[in-house]
């Protein structure tokens, strides 16, 4: 129902695009879920693995997921166990070289996945990327812009200024420092960043608006 500008099958250096896995944990946010899924599926990224983990929603979440089932690599409904468990279960099934999660009311902005992959093409030493975010309301109107300096581990150990929906990491990072702590409700991303840094990794800033936070 909308045009998608698909990327060529290979990156500018001639190599195939790395496989990127995006996991969306969904719980009773059916009013936003379709827009969230479309923001991923319409990236035009040629090597995408997209999963939606329904965490026992009681609204119309399942109906919306089923409409897009042909375009998903995997989806399931689990007993309500919390966001960290839903994300972890998706990551456990993932096959991507690069991983990230997108909550069911947030969005990826155009070219987000392309920028994530190109950063690694230009510098293979990059293991974790993050970017800027737009803050949107329930009608997807932009309220403000979240811009921050280049991440510094010293600062990031004290203040969570990284926009979660913009963060993507290489599989080796997750295997070394994951998964999400199952008991966290609000600070699960900040806790994960601490694990990443404790494992010796740093965050590389992509100076673009990568995601939108509702």
matplotlib code that plots the C-alpha trace (Angstrom):
import matplotlib.pyplot as plt

x = [0.0, 3.0, 6.1, 9.4, 12.7, 14.6, 18.4, 20.5, 21.4, 25.0, 26.6, 28.8, 31.9, 30.2, 29.6, 26.2, 24.4, 24.8, 21.7, 20.0, 17.6, 14.9, 12.8, 9.5, 8.1, 4.4, 2.0, -1.4, -0.2, -2.3, -3.2, 0.5, 1.8, 1.0, 2.9, 5.8, 5.9, 5.6, 8.5, 10.7, 9.3, 9.4, 13.1, 13.8, 16.7, 17.5, 18.7, 16.2, 15.0, 12.0, 10.3, 7.3, 6.9, 3.4, 3.7, 0.1, -1.7, -5.5, -6.2, -6.1, -2.4, -2.7, -5.1, -2.7, 0.3, -1.6, -2.3, 1.5, 2.4, 3.6, 6.3, 7.5, 10.3, 8.7, 6.1, 4.6, 2.4, 3.9, 2.4, 2.8, 6.3, 7.5, 9.4, 12.9, 11.8, 10.0, 13.1, 15.4, 13.2, 13.3, 17.1, 17.4, 15.9, 17.7, 20.3, 21.4, 24.9, 23.5, 20.8, 18.4, 14.9, 12.1, 9.2, 5.7, 4.9, 8.2, 9.5, 12.5, 13.1, 13.8, 17.3, 18.0, 19.1, 21.1, 23.0, 23.7, 25.1, 27.1, 28.8, 30.2, 31.2, 33.3, 34.8, 34.7, 35.9, 32.5, 30.5, 27.7, 26.0, 23.4, 21.8, 19.5, 15.7, 12.6, 10.0, 6.5, 3.0, 0.1, -0.6, 3.0, 3.6, 7.1, 7.3, 11.0, 14.4, 16.8, 20.4, 23.4, 27.2, 29.4, 28.9, 31.5, 31.6, 32.4, 29.2, 27.1, 27.8, 26.1, 23.3, 21.2, 21.2, 21.3, 18.1, 17.2, 15.4, 18.5, 20.9, 22.2, 25.0, 27.0, 26.1, 29.4, 28.4, 25.1, 26.8, 29.4, 27.3, 23.6, 20.8, 18.5, 18.0, 14.5, 13.5, 13.8, 10.7, 12.0, 15.8, 16.4, 18.2, 20.5, 21.3, 22.2, 24.5, 26.3, 26.9, 28.2, 30.6, 31.8, 32.6, 34.9, 32.7, 32.0, 29.1, 29.7, 27.4, 25.7, 24.8, 21.4, 17.9, 17.6, 14.4, 11.2, 10.2, 6.5]
y = [0.0, 2.3, 2.6, 1.3, 2.4, -0.9, -0.8, -2.7, -6.3, -5.3, -2.5, 0.2, -2.0, -4.9, -7.1, -8.3, -6.2, -7.7, -9.4, -7.2, -8.6, -6.3, -7.6, -5.9, -6.8, -6.0, -5.6, -3.9, -1.2, -2.3, 1.3, 2.0, -1.5, -1.3, 2.0, 0.5, -2.6, -0.6, 1.6, -1.5, -3.4, -0.3, 0.4, -1.3, -3.1, -6.3, -8.5, -7.9, -10.4, -9.0, -10.7, -9.6, -11.2, -10.7, -10.6, -11.8, -8.8, -8.6, -5.9, -6.2, -6.8, -10.4, -9.3, -6.6, -9.0, -11.6, -8.9, -8.6, -12.2, -12.8, -10.1, -11.3, -13.9, -15.0, -14.1, -15.7, -15.1, -15.8, -15.7, -12.2, -12.3, -8.7, -6.7, -8.1, -11.7, -10.9, -9.3, -12.1, -14.7, -12.9, -12.6, -16.2, -17.1, -14.4, -15.0, -11.5, -10.2, -6.9, -6.8, -4.3, -4.0, -1.6, -1.1, -1.5, 2.3, 3.6, 3.9, 3.5, 6.5, 6.2, 4.8, 3.8, 0.3, 1.4, 3.9, 1.2, -1.2, 1.4, 2.5, -1.0, -1.2, 2.0, 1.0, -2.8, -1.9, -0.4, -2.9, -0.6, 2.3, 4.8, 7.9, 10.8, 10.5, 12.4, 12.5, 12.1, 12.2, 9.7, 11.2, 10.8, 14.6, 15.6, 17.3, 17.7, 16.4, 14.4, 15.2, 14.4, 14.5, 11.6, 8.9, 8.7, 5.6, 7.7, 9.8, 6.9, 5.0, 7.8, 9.1, 7.2, 9.7, 7.0, 6.6, 2.9, 2.6, 3.9, 1.4, -1.6, -3.9, -6.8, -10.3, -10.8, -8.0, -9.7, -13.1, -11.6, -9.2, -10.1, -10.9, -8.3, -8.6, -10.2, -8.3, -4.8, -2.8, 0.7, 0.7, -2.4, -0.6, 1.3, -1.9, -3.5, -0.5, -1.0, -4.7, -3.7, -1.2, -3.6, -6.1, -3.5, -2.0, 1.6, 3.4, 5.0, 7.9, 8.1, 11.8, 11.1, 10.8, 7.0, 6.5, 8.1, 7.7, 8.0]
z = [0.0, -0.2, -2.3, -0.9, -2.3, -2.1, -1.7, -4.3, -3.3, -2.5, -0.5, -2.3, -1.8, -3.7, -0.6, 0.5, 3.1, 6.6, 8.0, 10.5, 13.1, 14.6, 17.4, 18.4, 21.8, 21.8, 24.7, 24.3, 22.0, 19.0, 18.2, 17.3, 16.3, 12.6, 12.2, 14.1, 11.9, 8.7, 9.8, 9.8, 6.8, 4.6, 5.2, 1.8, 3.5, 1.5, 4.3, 7.1, 9.7, 11.6, 14.5, 16.7, 20.1, 21.5, 25.3, 26.0, 24.7, 25.2, 22.6, 18.8, 18.7, 17.3, 14.5, 13.4, 13.4, 11.4, 8.7, 8.3, 8.9, 5.2, 5.7, 9.1, 9.7, 12.9, 15.4, 18.5, 21.5, 24.9, 28.3, 29.7, 31.1, 30.6, 27.9, 28.7, 28.3, 25.0, 23.6, 24.9, 23.3, 20.0, 20.1, 21.0, 17.6, 15.7, 12.9, 12.2, 12.3, 13.7, 16.3, 17.8, 19.2, 18.5, 21.0, 19.6, 19.8, 18.4, 14.9, 12.7, 10.5, 6.8, 5.9, 9.6, 8.8, 5.7, 7.9, 10.5, 8.0, 6.1, 9.3, 9.7, 6.1, 6.5, 9.8, 10.7, 14.2, 15.0, 17.2, 18.6, 16.9, 18.2, 16.8, 17.4, 18.0, 17.3, 20.1, 18.8, 20.2, 19.9, 16.4, 15.3, 15.3, 16.2, 19.5, 19.9, 18.8, 21.1, 20.1, 22.3, 22.0, 21.0, 23.7, 26.4, 28.6, 31.7, 31.2, 30.0, 33.2, 35.1, 32.8, 30.2, 27.3, 24.6, 22.6, 22.9, 19.5, 17.7, 19.2, 17.1, 18.1, 16.5, 17.5, 19.3, 21.7, 22.6, 23.0, 25.3, 27.3, 26.9, 27.5, 29.1, 32.8, 33.1, 36.2, 34.9, 33.9, 33.0, 33.1, 31.0, 28.3, 30.7, 32.4, 29.0, 28.1, 31.4, 30.5, 27.0, 28.5, 31.2, 28.4, 26.9, 24.1, 23.2, 21.4, 18.0, 17.2, 13.8, 13.5, 12.0, 13.3, 13.4, 15.4, 16.9, 20.5, 21.4]

ax = plt.figure().add_subplot(projection="3d")
ax.plot(x, y, z, "-o")
ax.set_aspect("equal")
plt.show()
